[in-house]
Amino acid sequence: MTSSTTAAPVFGRILIATALSGALALGAGTAVAAGPADEGWKGEGGLTLSSADNAEVDAYVDRAKQAERSISTDVRAAALVSGAELIGYENRLKSPDSLKRKVATSLREHPGQPVGAVLAGLGDAVRYTLQWPDGSYSDGVSAASALLSAWGNDSTKWSNTWGRSSGYKGLNTGWRAPRSGQLFEVQFHTPASKHAQEVTHVLYEEQRLPSTSPARKKELQARQDAEFAAVPVPAGADRLTAPARLPAPLPVPLPAPA
């Protein structure tokens, strides 16, 4: 983390944000009841899930919806305290069809793999994007990630690509929620890096198709590289590292009995 964010302000933010997190939790909505199981799932490109596999994914979707409530409480509080803009909050849950397509693709690529193993590795069923202006980006990331860690969310992924000479620029992180064990993703962006991500997404989707020719893939990669090359790197962004878990406060010693 950057040296400009000292331990004292971080602890102060944690105290404020803990109270805020509790207030946000009180306002969380009730859980959505699971719908009836269907006969299976069929997607584009011949992707399918059997009735049993589809039911297992549906159960996972329901668990993710339940877990999202407390995860969102933490992320919203961390965003508010660190001065971040929460981008695309309405899309924080990956759609059931997207999850099923991802699972079915993995099963096709790795025959015999249990559905449960695929689901256990999904890191973006619940996902968020936090954004700061360039000038406050590094301190904002340090504060927000320290808060998430202090609340018991374990860092499982820290992909910092700000130092790359070409390609995607940003900070994609993964976490495991303490109460549910649900994996979730938090992307940390500036307005410029988020815009570049959105512009290049369509190019990336075409690039990864099996039907795209090698020459076209090379052209698409060059266009993506050019888009990200124009993104300014905030001061200290390339040196941001995963937060260390802050130690729990020491117990206050009780006075000796008279």
ZAMARGU-4260 file (C-alpha; in steps of 0.2 Angstrom, whole numbers, plus 5000, padded with zeros to 4 digits):
<rodrens>
0) 5000/5000/5000 | 5006/5018/4998 | 5015/5027/5012 | 5004/5042/5011 | 4990/5033/5019
5) 4995/5031/5037 | 4990/5018/5049 | 4981/5031/5060 | 4969/5038/5047 | 4965/5020/5041
10) 4960/5015/5059 | 4950/5030/5060 | 4941/5026/5044 | 4938/5008/5050 | 4929/5015/5066
15) 4918/5027/5056 | 4915/5014/5042 | 4910/5000/5054 | 4896/5011/5061 | 4891/5015/5043
20) 4892/4997/5038 | 4880/4992/5052 | 4868/5006/5047 | 4868/5000/5029 | 4865/4982/5034
25) 4849/4987/5043 | 4843/4994/5027 | 4846/4978/5017 | 4831/4970/5008 | 4824/4953/5012
30) 4831/4938/5002 | 4822/4932/4986 | 4815/4915/4987 | 4822/4902/4975 | 4811/4897/4960
35) 4806/4880/4954 | 4819/4869/4946 | 4818/4866/4927 | 4822/4852/4915 | 4840/4859/4911
40) 4848/4873/4902 | 4853/4876/4883 | 4863/4890/4877 | 4872/4897/4862 | 4885/4886/4853
45) 4877/4870/4858 | 4881/4873/4877 | 4870/4863/4889 | 4868/4858/4907 | 4859/4843/4913
50) 4844/4845/4924 | 4855/4840/4939 | 4869/4852/4935 | 4857/4866/4931 | 4848/4864/4948
55) 4865/4864/4956 | 4869/4881/4947 | 4852/4888/4952 | 4856/4883/4970 | 4873/4892/4969
60) 4864/4908/4962 | 4852/4908/4977 | 4867/4907/4989 | 4876/4921/4980 | 4860/4932/4981
65) 4859/4929/5000 | 4878/4932/5002 | 4877/4948/4991 | 4867/4957/5005 | 4881/4958/5018
70) 4895/4959/5005 | 4887/4975/4997 | 4885/4982/5014 | 4904/4981/5016 | 4908/4987/4999
75) 4896/5002/4999 | 4903/5007/5016 | 4921/5006/5010 | 4917/5016/4994 | 4908/5030/5004
80) 4923/5031/5017 | 4936/5031/5004 | 4927/5044/4992 | 4925/5031/4978 | 4911/5031/4965
85) 4902/5014/4965 | 4900/5011/4946 | 4887/4999/4939 | 4880/4994/4956 | 4864/4987/4948
90) 4875/4974/4939 | 4883/4967/4955 | 4876/4950/4952 | 4881/4941/4937 | 4866/4935/4928
95) 4861/4916/4929 | 4863/4914/4910 | 4880/4921/4911 | 4885/4909/4925 | 4877/4894/4917
100) 4887/4898/4900 | 4903/4899/4910 | 4900/4883/4919 | 4894/4874/4903 | 4910/4880/4894
105) 4921/4874/4908 | 4912/4857/4908 | 4915/4856/4889 | 4933/4860/4890 | 4936/4849/4905
110) 4925/4833/4904 | 4922/4824/4920 | 4924/4839/4931 | 4911/4840/4945 | 4900/4855/4943
115) 4903/4859/4962 | 4922/4861/4958 | 4918/4874/4944 | 4906/4884/4955 | 4919/4884/4969
120) 4931/4893/4958 | 4919/4906/4951 | 4926/4923/4958 | 4914/4936/4949 | 4896/4930/4953
125) 4896/4945/4964 | 4906/4959/4957 | 4909/4978/4960 | 4918/4993/4952 | 4925/5007/4963
130) 4932/5022/4954 | 4942/5038/4959 | 4950/5053/4950 | 4968/5050/4946 | 4974/5062/4960
135) 4965/5052/4974 | 4966/5034/4966 | 4980/5026/4975 | 4975/5033/4992 | 4957/5028/4989
140) 4962/5010/4984 | 4973/5008/4999 | 4959/5014/5011 | 4945/5004/5003 | 4955/4988/5002
145) 4961/4990/5020 | 4943/4992/5026 | 4938/4976/5017 | 4952/4967/5024 | 4949/4973/5042
150) 4931/4967/5041 | 4937/4950/5038 | 4936/4948/5019 | 4951/4938/5014 | 4961/4944/4998
155) 4961/4929/4986 | 4967/4939/4970 | 4977/4955/4967 | 4980/4958/4949 | 4988/4975/4947
160) 4992/4978/4928 | 4995/4997/4930 | 5014/4994/4927 | 5011/4985/4910 | 5019/4992/4895
165) 5004/4987/4884 | 4987/4979/4886 | 4974/4981/4900 | 4977/4994/4914 | 4968/4993/4931
170) 4967/4983/4947 | 4956/4968/4948 | 4955/4960/4965 | 4946/4945/4972 | 4940/4942/4990
175) 4931/4929/5001 | 4917/4935/5012 | 4919/4930/5031 | 4901/4925/5035 | 4896/4916/5019
180) 4913/4911/5011 | 4906/4918/4995 | 4920/4924/4982 | 4917/4941/4975 | 4927/4953/4964
185) 4931/4971/4966 | 4939/4981/4951 | 4948/4998/4956 | 4947/5010/4941 | 4950/5028/4936
190) 4937/5036/4924 | 4950/5034/4910 | 4954/5016/4913 | 4935/5011/4915 | 4931/5020/4899
195) 4945/5010/4890 | 4939/4994/4898 | 4921/4997/4891 | 4927/5002/4874 | 4939/4987/4872
200) 4926/4974/4879 | 4918/4971/4862 | 4935/4969/4854 | 4940/4957/4867 | 4924/4947/4865
205) 4927/4945/4846 | 4945/4941/4849 | 4941/4926/4860 | 4929/4918/4847 | 4936/4902/4839
210) 4930/4908/4823 | 4941/4924/4823 | 4956/4922/4811 | 4974/4925/4818 | 4976/4940/4807
215) 4960/4948/4814 | 4965/4943/4832 | 4981/4952/4830 | 4972/4968/4823 | 4960/4967/4838
220) 4974/4966/4851 | 4983/4981/4843 | 4967/4991/4844 | 4965/4986/4863 | 4983/4990/4866
225) 4981/5008/4858 | 4966/5011/4869 | 4975/5007/4885 | 4991/5015/4880 | 4981/5032/4881
230) 4976/5029/4899 | 4986/5039/4912 | 4994/5029/4926 | 4990/5038/4943 | 5005/5041/4954
235) 5009/5025/4964 | 4996/5015/4956 | 5009/5002/4949 | 5015/4999/4967 | 4999/4995/4975
240) 4999/4978/4984 | 4986/4968/4993 | 4982/4974/5011 | 4989/4965/5026 | 4976/4960/5039
245) 4976/4973/5052 | 4979/4966/5070 | 4964/4964/5081 | 4964/4977/5096 | 4972/4970/5112
250) 4960/4967/5126 | 4959/4980/5140 | 4967/4973/5156 | 4955/4971/5170 | 4960/4979/5187
255) 4966/4967/5200 | 4953/4961/5212 | 4953/4971/5229
</rodrens>
